[in-house]
Amino acid sequence: MPDAFITATSSVLPGPAIGNDAIEQVLGRVGNDPSRLKSRILKNNGILHRHYAIDPATGLPTHTTAGLAAEAIRAAMGARGLGLDDIDLLACATSIPEHLMPGHASMVHGELGAAPCEIASLHGVCSAGISALKYATLAVKAGGARNAVVSGAERTSMVLRSGAFRAELAARTLAEEEDPYLGFNQEFLRWMLSDGAGACVVQDRPRETGLSLKVEFVELVSFANELPVCMYMGGDPTPSGGLVGWRDGESMEAGIRGGVLNIHQDVKLLGKHIVNTCARALDVVRKKHRFTADDATWFLPHYSSEFFRDKTHDALVQAGFEIPYERWCSNLVQRGNTGCASSLIMLDDFLASGRLQKGDGVVLLVPESGRFSCGWALLRAV
């Protein structure tokens, strides 16, 4: 069976870097006063800068999600010296596409205007990006594609702007006489998520010159069989741990007033399960592969917040998989949490740093809190 190699990467971060003091200037205030929770949440997540596909002067969008993905794909293909018509497969991931139909990959393909090719839309939360990488890798290894392109793109800012919460807060204030502020579970995400896109080219041969990354494995493990929904949009939680979808409520108007189309995170569930499921997924991966901490010359973990950095380290140590901090590489503080694009943007930043040497192992860790799943990948520099 052929091997699969990552031969080029790219990333796109729209607009200027936005510091913590300027977030509400771009997203707008919810209510008349500044957030009461912002400083507390930002202190815990540790993010100093992030990017939004929003014109700060007008508040209007500067990109679509498909447009961000297409821009990253063009850059990755250009870095490899290939044209868009050389693409055999587009595997495109996002958490929140602009449209319910057609699929996100169709919209990306339309943006690119490339020749006819296979497409695959990967939907989820953070692990959708690494799912797209696995799809492309399997296609190349099976001989179904020679030049596959993976993208992860997020434009979460569109559901974080103040206008997204007006109907909910107006209904809450009138009906329940509550304070015109968001609850912690919504505020948590408003100060954490941001926009960006990453892409990589996956081929059946390495680069002629320079380093490539041989994909040794990509593994994903879901725990949705036993754990409830934690991060959600477009539904209301049920006692059994599932969701009632936005179409099944009393009416669309009532659902919007209730915030059904806003993005939520159950912070208590997140803290209870996200690190533990990383270690549990590692057990599954180690049973399938001869995988040890020594394989990780470099460790690129995606975590939503600096709050989870030490907790992740300690959980891996307890699992007998200690990776010293000097091998860790994260860009969360400067790039922000870009959901399913995070691991691809992180990989691009790492490769641009020039630290990779032939024979190095690069380990990706991508946990997801949607209903708890986790991805692990091992890439080898050749």
Secondary structure per residue as TSV (DSSP state, phi and psi in degrees):
chain	resnum	aa	ss	phi	psi
A	1	M	-	360.0	135.0
A	2	P	-	-61.9	158.3
A	3	D	-	-90.7	169.7
A	4	A	-	-126.5	138.1
A	5	F	E	-131.9	135.7
A	6	I	E	-83.2	117.0
A	7	T	E	-110.7	-9.3
A	8	A	E	-162.2	150.5
A	9	T	E	-136.0	164.4
A	10	S	E	-158.9	166.9
A	11	S	E	-151.5	151.3
A	12	V	E	-131.7	125.2
A	13	L	-	-123.7	108.0
A	14	P	-	-72.2	144.6
A	15	G	S	68.3	-175.5
A	16	P	S	-75.9	159.9
A	17	A	-	-67.6	130.0
A	18	I	E	-104.8	120.3
A	19	G	E	-78.9	169.5
A	20	N	G	-60.3	-34.9
A	21	D	G	-72.0	-16.3
A	22	A	G	-104.9	1.2
A	23	I	H	-59.8	-48.1
A	24	E	H	-70.2	-21.2
A	25	Q	H	-68.2	-31.2
A	26	V	H	-89.5	-48.3
A	27	L	H	-82.3	-22.3
A	28	G	-	90.6	159.0
A	29	R	-	-88.0	142.0
A	30	V	S	-94.8	108.1
A	31	G	S	90.4	-177.8
A	32	N	S	-85.5	-22.3
A	33	D	S	-107.0	158.1
A	34	P	-	-58.9	155.9
A	35	S	-	-59.2	140.4
A	36	R	S	-85.3	-15.2
A	37	L	S	-108.1	-11.9
A	38	K	H	-54.9	-51.0
A	39	S	H	-63.5	-38.2
A	40	R	H	-64.7	-44.5
A	41	I	H	-69.3	-41.9
A	42	L	H	-65.8	-34.6
A	43	K	H	-61.3	-39.6
A	44	N	H	-76.6	-38.5
A	45	N	H	-81.7	-18.7
A	46	G	-	75.4	1.6
A	47	I	-	-75.2	131.2
A	48	L	-	-105.6	-31.3
A	49	H	E	-140.3	150.4
A	50	R	E	-154.3	172.7
A	51	H	-	-125.5	144.3
A	52	Y	-	-128.2	140.0
A	53	A	S	-83.1	56.3
A	54	I	B	-134.9	134.9
A	55	D	-	-75.0	114.1
A	56	P	T	-59.8	-26.6
A	57	A	T	-77.5	-35.9
A	58	T	T	-109.9	-20.0
A	59	G	-	77.7	6.1
A	60	L	-	-91.6	152.3
A	61	P	B	-67.1	145.3
A	62	T	S	-102.4	-19.1
A	63	H	-	-142.9	160.9
A	64	T	-	-96.8	166.9
A	65	T	H	-62.7	-43.4
A	66	A	H	-63.2	-35.8
A	67	G	H	-65.6	-40.4
A	68	L	H	-61.0	-45.6
A	69	A	H	-61.6	-44.2
A	70	A	H	-62.4	-39.6
A	71	E	H	-63.2	-42.5
A	72	A	H	-66.2	-39.3
A	73	I	H	-65.0	-43.7
A	74	R	H	-58.3	-42.0
A	75	A	H	-66.4	-41.5
A	76	A	H	-66.6	-43.9
A	77	M	H	-64.7	-38.8
A	78	G	H	-64.3	-39.4
A	79	A	H	-63.3	-28.1
A	80	R	H	-88.1	-7.4
A	81	G	T	77.2	27.2
A	82	L	-	-114.6	154.3
A	83	G	-	-93.8	164.4
A	84	L	G	-63.6	-29.6
A	85	D	G	-73.9	-5.4
A	86	D	G	-83.6	-6.6
A	87	I	-	-72.6	125.1
A	88	D	S	-93.6	-29.0
A	89	L	E	-148.4	133.3
A	90	L	E	-111.9	118.2
A	91	A	E	-113.7	106.5
A	92	C	E	-119.4	128.0
A	93	A	E	-116.6	146.2
A	94	T	E	-160.6	160.4
A	95	S	S	-91.4	-38.3
A	96	I	S	-132.2	86.8
A	97	P	-	-68.0	161.1
A	98	E	S	-65.0	-31.5
A	99	H	-	-127.2	151.0
A	100	L	S	-71.8	-35.4
A	101	M	S	-144.9	148.0
A	102	P	S	-76.0	-176.0
A	103	G	-	-64.5	155.9
A	104	H	H	-56.8	-42.4
A	105	A	H	-64.0	-33.1
A	106	S	H	-61.7	-42.2
A	107	M	H	-68.7	-36.3
A	108	V	H	-65.6	-44.6
A	109	H	H	-59.5	-41.4
A	110	G	H	-63.1	-40.3
A	111	E	H	-61.9	-40.7
A	112	L	H	-71.2	-35.5
A	113	G	T	65.9	26.4
A	114	A	-	-77.3	172.4
A	115	A	-	-64.5	161.7
A	116	P	S	-53.6	137.4
A	117	C	-	-157.6	170.9
A	118	E	E	-73.2	143.7
A	119	I	E	-132.5	153.8
A	120	A	E	-145.2	127.2
A	121	S	E	-98.6	121.5
A	122	L	E	-108.6	120.5
A	123	H	E	-119.3	141.4
A	124	G	S	173.0	-139.9
A	125	V	S	-122.3	-123.6
A	126	C	T	-62.9	-36.2
A	127	S	T	-80.2	-1.5
A	128	A	H	-61.4	-34.7
A	129	G	H	-64.9	-44.0
A	130	I	H	-74.7	-24.9
A	131	S	H	-64.5	-40.2
A	132	A	H	-64.3	-38.1
A	133	L	H	-62.9	-40.4
A	134	K	H	-66.4	-42.7
A	135	Y	H	-57.1	-48.3
A	136	A	H	-64.7	-41.5
A	137	T	H	-61.8	-45.9
A	138	L	H	-64.1	-38.6
A	139	A	H	-63.8	-42.1
A	140	V	H	-67.7	-44.4
A	141	K	H	-64.8	-30.5
A	142	A	T	-82.7	-3.6
A	143	G	T	83.8	8.7
A	144	G	S	-81.1	-14.4
A	145	A	-	-154.0	143.1
A	146	R	S	-98.9	-37.0
A	147	N	E	-122.5	98.5
A	148	A	E	-107.6	147.3
A	149	V	E	-124.8	133.8
A	150	V	E	-111.3	136.8
A	151	S	E	-136.2	148.2
A	152	G	E	-129.5	126.3
A	153	A	E	-139.6	139.0
A	154	E	E	-136.7	137.2
A	155	R	-	-131.7	57.6
A	156	T	G	-66.0	-20.2
A	157	S	G	-57.8	-26.2
A	158	M	G	-64.2	-26.8
A	159	V	G	-103.3	8.1
A	160	L	T	-108.9	-10.8
A	161	R	S	-64.9	153.5
A	162	S	G	-58.3	-34.0
A	163	G	G	-61.8	-24.3
A	164	A	G	-67.6	-17.0
A	165	F	G	-110.1	-0.1
A	166	R	H	-63.1	-46.5
A	167	A	H	-64.0	-41.7
A	168	E	H	-63.5	-46.4
A	169	L	H	-70.5	-34.9
A	170	A	H	-65.1	-44.5
A	171	A	H	-65.0	-39.5
A	172	R	H	-65.8	-42.7
A	173	T	H	-67.1	-42.0
A	174	L	H	-72.7	-43.1
A	175	A	H	-84.9	-32.6
A	176	E	H	-122.3	-5.4
A	177	E	-	56.1	39.1
A	178	E	-	-87.5	163.4
A	179	D	-	-64.7	144.3
A	180	P	S	-79.3	61.4
A	181	Y	S	-133.7	154.8
A	182	L	-	-76.4	154.7
A	183	G	-	-74.1	164.3
A	184	F	H	-58.2	-38.8
A	185	N	H	-65.4	-26.9
A	186	Q	H	-87.4	-40.4
A	187	E	H	-60.8	-37.0
A	188	F	H	-52.2	-44.9
A	189	L	H	-78.7	-30.6
A	190	R	H	-63.5	-33.2
A	191	W	T	-97.0	6.1
A	192	M	T	-116.9	-38.2
A	193	L	B	-91.8	149.4
A	194	S	-	-154.0	-172.6
A	195	D	-	-108.0	154.2
A	196	G	E	164.2	170.7
A	197	A	E	-145.6	146.7
A	198	G	E	-133.7	156.0
A	199	A	E	-148.2	157.6
A	200	C	E	-147.9	152.6
A	201	V	E	-99.6	129.0
A	202	V	E	-115.9	123.3
A	203	Q	E	-129.8	167.5
A	204	D	S	-88.3	9.0
A	205	R	S	-148.7	150.5
A	206	P	-	-77.4	172.6
A	207	R	-	-60.9	151.3
A	208	E	S	-70.6	-35.0
A	209	T	S	-133.0	151.2
A	210	G	S	81.9	-179.8
A	211	L	-	-90.1	144.8
A	212	S	-	-121.4	167.3
A	213	L	E	-114.4	110.3
A	214	K	E	-73.5	128.8
A	215	V	E	-83.3	102.8
A	216	E	E	-72.3	-45.8
A	217	F	E	-163.9	155.9
A	218	V	E	-132.5	121.7
A	219	E	E	-126.4	138.6
A	220	L	E	-128.8	137.9
A	221	V	E	-130.9	126.9
A	222	S	E	-103.6	142.1
A	223	F	-	-116.8	20.7
A	224	A	T	-66.5	-17.5
A	225	N	T	-65.1	-21.8
A	226	E	T	-128.5	-13.7
A	227	L	S	-115.1	150.7
A	228	P	-	-82.3	169.5
A	229	V	-	-62.5	137.9
A	230	C	-	-121.2	-43.0
A	231	M	E	-120.4	127.5
A	232	Y	E	-154.4	161.0
A	233	M	E	-155.9	133.8
A	234	G	S	90.2	19.7
A	235	G	E	-163.8	168.0
A	236	D	E	-117.9	136.0
A	237	P	E	-62.0	147.3
A	238	T	-	-111.0	160.1
A	239	P	T	-59.4	-25.1
A	240	S	T	-81.8	-3.4
A	241	G	S	99.1	0.7
A	242	G	-	-97.8	-156.5
A	243	L	E	-135.2	146.1
A	244	V	E	-94.4	119.6
A	245	G	E	-67.0	158.4
A	246	W	G	-61.7	-23.8
A	247	R	G	-82.7	-12.3
A	248	D	G	-98.8	4.8
A	249	G	S	-81.3	-174.5
A	250	E	S	-59.9	-45.2
A	251	S	-	-163.6	161.7
A	252	M	H	-62.2	-40.2
A	253	E	H	-62.9	-43.3
A	254	A	H	-64.8	-38.4
A	255	G	H	-63.6	-43.1
A	256	I	H	-64.2	-42.4
A	257	R	H	-63.8	-29.6
A	258	G	T	-85.1	-1.5
A	259	G	T	82.6	21.1
A	260	V	T	-64.9	-26.4
A	261	L	T	-95.1	7.5
A	262	N	S	-91.3	160.4
A	263	I	E	-93.2	135.7
A	264	H	E	-129.8	154.3
A	265	Q	E	-139.3	125.1
A	266	D	-	-83.0	97.5
A	267	V	H	-64.7	-34.7
A	268	K	H	-65.5	-43.1
A	269	L	H	-64.2	-40.0
A	270	L	H	-57.0	-52.0
A	271	G	H	-63.4	-30.8
A	272	K	H	-76.3	-33.4
A	273	H	H	-119.5	-22.8
A	274	I	H	-65.2	-42.2
A	275	V	H	-74.2	-39.9
A	276	N	H	-60.5	-40.2
A	277	T	H	-70.3	-26.1
A	278	C	H	-60.8	-47.1
A	279	A	H	-67.4	-37.8
A	280	R	H	-67.5	-39.2
A	281	A	H	-65.2	-36.0
A	282	L	H	-59.0	-40.0
A	283	D	H	-58.6	-42.1
A	284	V	H	-64.1	-43.7
A	285	V	H	-65.2	-41.6
A	286	R	H	-65.6	-28.7
A	287	K	H	-72.6	-26.2
A	288	K	H	-92.0	-24.7
A	289	H	S	-134.7	153.5
A	290	R	-	-80.7	79.6
A	291	F	-	-116.9	120.7
A	292	T	-	-130.6	168.9
A	293	A	G	-63.3	-23.5
A	294	D	G	-65.8	-20.5
A	295	D	G	-68.6	-19.7
A	296	A	-	-92.6	79.3
A	297	T	S	-60.1	-37.5
A	298	W	E	-134.0	139.1
A	299	F	E	-121.4	119.2
A	300	L	E	-114.3	85.2
A	301	P	E	-89.1	135.4
A	302	H	-	-92.0	123.9
A	303	Y	-	-137.5	148.5
A	304	S	S	-72.4	-20.9
A	305	S	S	-154.8	144.7
A	306	E	G	-58.8	-20.5
A	307	F	G	-55.6	-31.2
A	308	F	G	-94.2	-1.0
A	309	R	H	-61.9	-57.9
A	310	D	H	-66.6	-34.6
A	311	K	H	-64.7	-38.5
A	312	T	H	-66.4	-45.1
A	313	H	H	-57.0	-48.5
A	314	D	H	-65.3	-37.4
A	315	A	H	-66.0	-37.3
A	316	L	H	-70.9	-37.6
A	317	V	H	-61.4	-45.0
A	318	Q	H	-63.2	-29.1
A	319	A	T	-84.3	4.2
A	320	G	T	75.2	31.9
A	321	F	-	-135.7	60.5
A	322	E	-	-79.4	123.8
A	323	I	-	-117.1	113.3
A	324	P	-	-57.8	147.8
A	325	Y	G	-58.6	-28.3
A	326	E	G	-65.9	-12.8
A	327	R	G	-96.1	-4.7
A	328	W	B	-81.6	140.7
A	329	C	-	-133.7	120.1
A	330	S	-	-139.6	142.9
A	331	N	-	-116.6	17.4
A	332	L	H	-56.4	-43.0
A	333	V	H	-61.3	-39.5
A	334	Q	H	-97.3	-26.1
A	335	R	H	-101.8	-22.2
A	336	G	-	84.3	178.3
A	337	N	B	-94.7	107.0
A	338	T	-	-106.0	31.1
A	339	G	G	56.9	-127.2
A	340	C	G	-71.2	-12.0
A	341	A	G	-84.1	-14.1
A	342	S	H	-58.0	-47.8
A	343	S	H	-66.7	-35.2
A	344	L	H	-72.2	-40.2
A	345	I	H	-65.5	-40.7
A	346	M	H	-62.6	-42.9
A	347	L	H	-63.1	-42.1
A	348	D	H	-63.1	-45.0
A	349	D	H	-61.2	-42.3
A	350	F	H	-63.5	-46.0
A	351	L	H	-64.1	-34.7
A	352	A	H	-68.6	-19.1
A	353	S	T	-72.3	-17.5
A	354	G	T	79.6	10.7
A	355	R	-	-83.7	-18.3
A	356	L	-	-69.7	134.2
A	357	Q	-	-123.7	155.5
A	358	K	T	-55.2	133.5
A	359	G	T	91.7	-12.6
A	360	D	-	-65.3	144.7
A	361	G	E	-102.0	132.4
A	362	V	E	-114.8	118.9
A	363	V	E	-106.2	127.7
A	364	L	E	-103.6	135.9
A	365	L	E	-123.9	123.5
A	366	V	E	-133.8	90.5
A	367	P	E	-80.5	155.8
A	368	E	E	-137.5	137.1
A	369	S	T	-102.6	4.9
A	370	G	T	-49.3	-62.7
A	371	R	T	-139.5	29.1
A	372	F	T	71.0	104.2
A	373	S	E	-148.3	170.6
A	374	C	E	-153.0	137.9
A	375	G	E	-115.6	139.9
A	376	W	E	-124.8	140.3
A	377	A	E	-141.5	146.0
A	378	L	E	-121.5	123.2
A	379	L	E	-118.1	138.9
A	380	R	E	-120.3	126.7
A	381	A	E	-73.4	124.9
A	382	V	-	-129.8	360.0
